[in-house]
Amino acid sequence: MRAATLLLFAILFSVAATAQGSGKKQVSLWKTLTKITYKKEYDELMGFKIDKPVFSEDIKKLDGEMVTVKGFIIPTEGYKSHKEFIFSAYPYSMCFFCGGAGPETVMEVITSKAVKYTAEAITLRGKLVLNADDINRLMYGLEEAVILVDN
């Protein structure tokens, strides 16, 4: 009886350890994208100094890589399906454009198939693209994006 109890305990401990993985929590992409600083730089076109993003090494490693990110669609052209849209770490009422979040919490998304608007969080997978130079675009882009089904 004692051996059976010990065996059961060992199996349960093994399952629990496997479920926890290496003990490290998966870091959210949004959390990584906050590792950014800014430098003031004169912009000829604008005629004044602007804040230019300086990406951390952690972010630079992700440039051009396929990433998975969970967030919210920000409707820019009505509540319909889009192949290009803004994606936010926060819901519409709290996003960079409407609330108090920073520019590191949004990204431009380009998909091959239209994604239907929803107010619920969705998960996307695509190629992360960094932008430090074009002031008319967001700092982060997600290209070749596809919507994933959350489990």
N, C-alpha and C positions, 0 to 999 in steps of 0.2 A: 504494500500500500504506500509506503513512504517513497519508494522508487517511482511509482506511478505519479505521485504528487510532484516530485522533483522534475520528472520528465515534462509534465503539464506546465509547470512553472517555467522551465527552460524554453518550451515552445512559445508560450505567451510572451516571455521576455524577448525572444528572437523576433517575433512578429512586431512587437512594439518598437524595437530598435530599427527594424527595417522600415517601418512607417515613418520614423523620424529621420531616416537617411543618415547623413554624417553628423547630424546635430546642428547643421547650419541651416538657417532659414533662407529661402530663395528671396533674393533682393528684387523688389519691384523695379521694372525699367524706369518708371517715373521717379523713383528715389534716386537712381543713378543719374538721371538727367538733371537733377537739382545740383549736381556737383559742378557748378559753373560760376565763373566770376566775370566781371566786365571791365573793360578799359575804355577810357574816353579817347576818342579819335576824331579829328576834324574830317567832315564829309564835304567835299567840294560841291556836290550837287545840292545838298541841303543848306550849305553856308554856315554851319555851326557844328559843334562837337556832338557826337552821338555815343551811346553806350554800345560798344562792340563786344560780342560774347567771346570769352576765352574758355574753351572746352577743357575739362580735366582729362588726364590720361585714360581714366576709366571710360569716359565718353568717347574719346578718340578711337579706342579699341573697337567700339561698336559701329563706327562709320562704315557703311556698305554691308554690314552684317544683317542676316535675317534675325528678327527679334519678335517677341510676342508681347503684346501690351493690352491691358484691360482699361477701358475708359468709356467716355460718353461722346456721342455725336452732338456737335453744336450746329444747329440749323442756321445756315447763312442765306439760303434761297428757298425758304419755306420748308414745310414738314413733308418731304417727299424722298424718293430714292436719289442717291447721288453717286457719281464715280469719283468726285473730288469733294472733300469736305474737311472741316476742322474737327479734330479729335482732342478731347480734354481729359485730364486726370480726374476732373470734378464735374458734377452735373451742371447743367446750363446755368442755374441760379448762382453757382459759386465759381464759374470759370473765369479765366483771365479777362475776358471782355466784359463780363457782367458782375463779377465779384471782386475779391481781393487777392486772387492768386497771381503768381508771376508768369512771365512769358515762357518759362521752362516747363509749364504745365499744359502746353498745347502743342499740337503738331498738325501739319498739312498732310492729308492722306490722299493717295491716288490708287484707285482700284480698277481692275479690268471689267468687273461686273458691278452694277449699281447696288449699293447697300441701302436698304429701306430704313428710314428714320425710326428710331425708338428712343424713348426717354430712359430706358433701362441700360445698364452697363453691358457692353459687348466686348469680345476679345478679338483682336486683329493680329495677323502675322504678316510681316513684310520687311522690306529692306530699309533700314534706318539711314537717312541722309542728313548730314550736318550742313548748316548754312551760317557762316559768320560774316559774309560780305554783302549779300543782297538785302538792303533794308526794307524792301517791299515784300519780302517773304518772311515766314516764321523761321526760327532757328532750327527746328526739327521737322523732318519730313519722313513719311512712311510711303514708299513706293512699292508697286506690285503687291499691294495689300489684299488679303483675303480674310473674310470673317470666319472665325472658328466657333464651333458649337461648344458652349460651356457645359461641363459635367457637374 
